[in-house]
Every structure is written in C-alpha cells, then in structure tokens.
Amino acid sequence: MNAPAASLLLELAASGAPFALISRDAETIEVLTGDVHDVDLLADIPLHDCTGAPREVLALVPFRQVRERGFACHDDGAPLRCLVVADHIALPRAEVLAGLPATPIALRDAGFDIDDESYADIVRRVIADEIGRGEGANFVIRRDFTAEVDADPAVAALTWFRALLEHERGAYWTFAIVTDGHVAVGASPEAHVSAREGVVTMNPISGTFRHPAGGATAETLTEFLASTKETEELFMVVDEELKMMSAVCSDGGRITGPHLKEMSRLTHTEYVLRGRSRLDPRDILRETMFAPTVTGSPMQNACTVITRHERAPRGYYSGVAALFTPRADAGAPKNTDAGTASATDAAPTHDLDAPILIRTAYLADGHLRVPVGATLVRHSDPYGEVGETHGKAAGVLGAIGAIPRDRVAEEAALAARADAVDEDEPAAEPRRLADDPEIAALLASRNSRLAAFWLNPQASAPDGPLRGREAVVVDAEDRFTTMLAHQLRHLGLDVRIVPWHRVTADDVRDAELVVCGPGPGDPRDPASDRMRRMREIVTERRASGRPLLAVCLSHQILSDDVGLDLAPLATPHQGLQKTVDVFGMPASIGFYNTFTARVAPGTREVGDAEVAADASGDVYALRGPGFASVQGHLESILSRDGMVTLERLVTHALTTAP
C-alpha cells in the first residue's frame, strides 16, 4: 500500500475522529471524514451550509424515525447521526486491503438473545394472531446475535471491514462507519432507495436461499425458485415498495427483473423499481421509511406488530445509511432553511444513495450486536424461519469470526476464478448462477403472473368518458391507495387521497366519486375508531346515491351494509392470486384478505346489489345503483386484469347513480 494511504488508515484508527469507509464497486474504497451533527428530523439533515451552498452528508437513519410518519416503535433515542463530509477521497481497493488489520477480534459470551425455540414460538404467534386476524400480509420480526468485545472500536471496525471485503460477495455497500461511541460495519445486499438526476430506484429483495455446504449449484437453487412461499414473499414486498414509488414518483414506477442477488452464503431474488420524481431526497427518504423487506406490510400496521412482538428497540437495524451527494448542476435552493425544499422548488440539489442497514454489526460500549430477521407469511414454517435468521447472520458472523466460514465454498470459488483466466490476467468472478439457462428461464417465468401495467411503459390517460372526473380516495391505513390512485389517474380521473380520519362531510357528500380503500384489521371490530369511521363513510355515501367504489376492507364494510354476513377465511388470502368471475368476465386478481363477505351458494342478488361469488359463497364483487366493490386489489402487481376490471367498476358506479 502506498505510504499516504497506509498512514491515513493508521491516523483514522488512532485519532478518535469520525470517518467512514465505503466499498460500492470492485476497484475503490471511498474514505469520508468530517464533523458529526445529530439532528431530530430528516428535514434537519444539513444539506447546505450557512451560505446555501450544497454539501455532502452521510446520515445514519435509525428505525425510530418512523415516528415522523406517525408509526409506532420502541423509542430508544438512537440519534439521526450526520457526518458532514469535509473530505471524500477514493483509494485503490487492493491497497486498502493490504493496509487493514487482519488479526481476529476476540468475542466473549456470544449467542442469540432469543433462543431458537422461543423465536419459533414468536413466529407461530405472529401467524396466528396477526396474519390470522387480518393485520397484514407479512411481518419481519428480528432477534440479535450479541457478544462482548474488548478491542478498540476503530480497530475492530477496520478489521471487520477487511474481513467482509475478503469473504462476502454481492453486497450493494460494504462499509465501516465510526463515530463517537458507535460503530457500524456491514455488507448490505439491498439498496433501499436512490435518486439520481430525477430517477428514483428501489430494489426490493426477498426470498432467501441458504447455500448448502460447499456452495450453491443450479440444481439446489431450482427447488428454491419453484417455492410458492418464496415467490409470493417477493411479490408482496414488490407490491409494498410500489406503494412507496406511487407516492413519490409522478409516473408511479415500473418494475424490471426478477434477478438473483448472489452472496457468499445466501442467494436472494429481487426486482428493480424505477420512476421519476422532483422531490427533495429527504422527502423521498421520509415517504419510503422503511423497506417492507425488513418491516412488513402494510407498513403502518407492520410497525405496530413489530412493537408488540419485539422485546427491545431496533436501533439502526432496518434503517438506512443515506449518502446525500451534491449534484454537479445544482445551485442553492430557493429557501436554504432545513427541510424547505420541495417538489415545487427548483430541481433537487442532491442525489441520494441509501442502502438498508442489514447484515450489519454494531459496536457500542464494548457490546456487539448483529440483528437479523425473517419475513413471516401465511406459509411460514417456524423452524424454517429460525434457519433463515441463522443464514442471514452467517455472512457477517463468519467474517468477524463468530462462526466458522464455509471454506469448501470459498476454495471452490477461488478455484473457479483461477480456471477462468490466464495466469497473467486478473482473477475473474465465478460464473453466476443467474447465467444458467434453466435458472434464467425459471426467473423469467415469474413475470407471466404479473400485471402488464407495472411491467411495461404506462400509456397516457385515454380521452374517454372518465377523463376529468374527480375522485376522492379514502386511505384506511394501507398505501395500496397510492397505487390505486395512480391507476385511476391513468384512466383519466383527477384524484385526491385523504386519510380516513381527515375525510370531511363535504368529501362524503360532494365528491364526484368516492373510492374507499383497503386497510388492515377485522371489519367487525367495534372498538376500532378507524373501522367506525370507514363504516360511516361507506354507509353515508351509499345512502346518498352518489358514486362509490369500495376495495377490500371497504368492500367488506359495504357488504355488511348491504346485509351480507362477514366471516374469517379458513386460510388467509395474503398475496394470493386467483382467477374469479366478476359479473360474467373472468379476472386474474391479487388478494390480501383474511375476512370475506359470504352468501348462500348460488345467490346472485341481495336487495339492490348484484353479487359475484364463487361456488362456496365467498363474495368477490358487488354492484348496484351508483356503487361497486371488489374484494381483491386491482392495483396489485398480481392483478393481471386489474386495469380493465377497475375501469368496468368505476364506469358502473359513475353511470348508474340515481
């Protein structure tokens, strides 16, 4: 290593000054130094100096920031920590590796804070008490690997950073962030959100294949890719992140993929979502807190469920490390006070790159913590989810010496590299499993189940009878409403979203079309203020004769108002795709429901409502004078016939009102 680079690392370790090392490509290590400022809100992240000039900031965003969106959490007071960058240099990766310490750091009293059997019990309770009661489609519950460490924190950070660079592959960011009293070292596989030159990108990753001893092969991966549970898990998180994209992007977002994320001990499946936005990157970050892959869906209720079932605060786990970089074409914003930039100001002054804080080791006051979680869905096997937490922790724990590394797989990878190149050429990466034709075909086949609306460029709103009509969409605490609103706009409507507790009497009475949206929970719950208010809105609007569309939870409430029975399903339909008859037309629709309206088999009418139901009597849709409803989520990526069905139901509501 050259002397200046070597001396820089030694100075960083000895100085006590804050610094960050980041690897985002195979060639360089970025070194960031500067001053630390802790702030209260994302809007307070100091992107500009006192003159209004933009500056670079690396922010550690803790999970507790979900309070900014009004969501529940165990509040541990973890600071929103900002490293205001004074110097940012790039060093050759090989030279940095050669200069980093390699002596293993000793650990004491190492182990999980929640034993395997207790974690399996938590999984069972979440499936039965949360998913089984309609509180959501999936939830991520964590546990922590903990140990005591006597080493100097900065030396430990540099040592673990080197180990992750050497032994973990496929990471989006490998990093070490050292500030006073706190160290974070990780190899995050997942970019939560980025914003570059007006293009917002999200990267939902879900489905976890734990490599067998000796490494993954095409044969062992094939069974994983054919798993219904793993496939639906990925579709559900894509739906959840599209909700966020629809909130921050004018074009709602498109999905590409699926792809494989291949790492040392795990392989994940992933999609990439892209859309355009002029929002301040701090606003984008706020509206996307946090990834459903580490929380669950719907997001607001997932935070409540996490608070019920996790024993302690999350700290920075499932938050983000957010690097705000001044754009070359950016000047000062119109108003340089913190948090004032918005979509109505000039173009954003900063780009954003924000990986999720997972696969990360935290060190504070000699206490090491490596949090890991599993995504719990209706198909989850408790002991399978226990194994998933072990697998997710293994990359970090193997690197830091807490568990043995899979040396057989590492040696095989090294041998593959050696065989792939000539002696005088640099070593090549081993062949990716995604390049196998059978694996590529299995991945591509997944998209045949998905809605073309979210896969293809979205056409402009048609010049038809719906253009210019006005709609109020009532948000019942599920941001599927943002996707629904986006689709309604593509049908030509002017749409405004209003939270359930802010809907006024004027909205209910005067809106040209009211769309009552989906939400979590039991529609029969008499103690819920949200259910009571949604019932009032649906009942009053139907009684007025003015056009009404009701979706999922609101469909169930409308069904009750019509006089139908409500009952829990024997098995929740969370992330389930079904082809059902919707008034004489078969429709492939995605379902996220635990409860259903039910009629006697063969029933086609109840009062003034026409009923679309299956042979068992489960009701999928209603329509009558001025109203229509649907149990499924026409906005979901699982609804291949979502747009045409939505247009049919909206047109019916608007054209049959008295």
C-alpha positions, 0 to 999 in steps of 0.5 A: 500500500502506498505510504499516504494511504497506509498512514491515513488508515493508521491516523483514522484508527488512532485519532478518535475522529469520525470517518467512514469507509465505503466499498460500492464497486470492485476497484475503490474504497471511498474514505469520508471524514468530517464533523458529526451533527445529530439532528431530530428530523430528516428535514434537519439533515444539513444539506447546505451550509450557512451560505446555501451552498450544497454539501455532502452528508452521510446520515445514519437513519435509525428505525425510530424515525418512523415516528415522523410518519406517525408509526409506532416503535420502541423509542430508544433515542438512537440519534439521526447521526450526520457526518458532514463530509469535509473530505471524500477521497477514493483509494485503490481497493487492493491497497486498502486491503493490504493496509487493514488489520487482519488479526481476529477480534476476540468475542466473549459470551456470544449467542442469540438473545432469543433462543431458537425455540422461543423465536419459533414460538414468536413466529407461530404467534405472529401467524396466528394472531396477526396474519390470522386476524387480518393485520397484514400480509407479512411481518419481519420480526428480528432477534440479535446475535450479541457478544462482548468485545474488548478491542478498540472500536476503530480497530475492530471496525477496520478489521471487520471491514477487511474481513467482509471485503475478503469473504462476502460477495454481492453486497450493494455497500460494504462499509465501516462507519465510526463515530463517537461511541458507535460503530457500524460495519456491514455488507448490505445486499439491498439498496433501499432507495436512490435518486439520481438526476430525477430517477428514483430506484428501489430494489426490493429483495426477498426470498432467501436461499441458504447455500448448502455446504460447499456452495450453491449449484443450479440444481439446489437453487431450482427447488428454491425458485419453484417455492410458492412461499418464496415467490409470493414473499417477493411479490408482496414486498414488490407490491409494498415498495410500489406503494412507496414509488406511487407516492413519490414518483409522478409516473408511479414506477415500473418494475424490471427483473426478477434477478438473483442477488448472489452472496457468499452464503445466501442467494436472494431474488429481487426486482428493480423499481424505477420512476421519476420524481422532483422531490427533495431526497429527504422527502423521498427518504421520509415517504419510503421509511422503511423497506417492507423487506425488513418491516412488513406490510402494510407498513403502518400496521407492520410497525405496530406488530413489530412493537408488540412482538419485539422485546427491545428497540431496533436501533439502526437495524432496518434503517438506512445509511443515506449518502446525500451527494451534491449534484454537479448542476445544482445551485442553492435552493430557493429557501436554504432553511432545513427541510424547505425544499420541495417538489415545487422548488427548483430541481433537487440539489442532491442525489441520494444513495441509501442502502438498508442497514442489514447484515450489519454489526454494531459496536457500542460500549464494548457490546456487539450486536448483529440483528437479523430477521425473517419475513413471516407469511401465511406459509411460514414454517417456524423452524424454517424461519429460525434457519433463515435468521441463522443464514442471514447472520452467517455472512457477517458472523463468519467474517468477524469470526463468530462462526466458522466460514464455509471454506469448501465454498470459498476454495471452490470459488477461488478455484473457479476464478483461477480456471477462468483466466490466464495466469497473467490476467486478473482473477475473474468472478465465478460464473453466476448462477443467474447465467444458467439457462434453466435458472434464467428461464425459471426467473423469467417465468415469474413475470407471466403472473404479473400485471402488464401495467407495472411491467411495461411503459404506462400509456397516457390517460385515454380521452374517454368518458372518465377523463376529468372526473374527480375522485376522492380516495379514502386511505384506511391505513394501507398505501395500496391507495397510492397505487390505486390512485395512480391507476385511476389517474391513468384512466383519466380521473383527477384524484385526491387521497385523504386519510380516513380520519381527515375525510370531511362531510363535504368529501362524503357528500360532494365528491364526484366519486368516492373510492374507499380503500383497503386497510388492515384489521377485522371489519367487525371490530367495534372498538376500532375508531378507524373501522367506525369511521370507514363504516360511516363513510361507506354507509353515508355515501351509499345512502346518498346515491352518489358514486362509490367504489369500495376495495377490500376492507371497504368492500367488506364494510359495504357488504355488511351494509348491504346485509351480507354476513362477514366471516374469517377465511379458513386460510388467509388470502395474503398475496394470493392470486386467483382467477374469479368471475366478476359479473360474467368476465373472468379476472386474474386478481391479487388478494390480501384478505383474511375476512370475506363477505359470504352468501348462500351458494348460488345467490346472485342478488341481495336487495339492490346489489348484484353479487359475484361469488364463487361456488362456496359463497365467498363474495368477490364483487358487488354492484348496484345503483351508483356503487361497486366493490371488489374484494381483491386489489386491482392495483396489485402487481398480481392483478393481471386484469386489474386495469380493465376490471377497475375501469368496468367498476368505476364506469358502473358506479359513475353511470348508474347513480340515481 
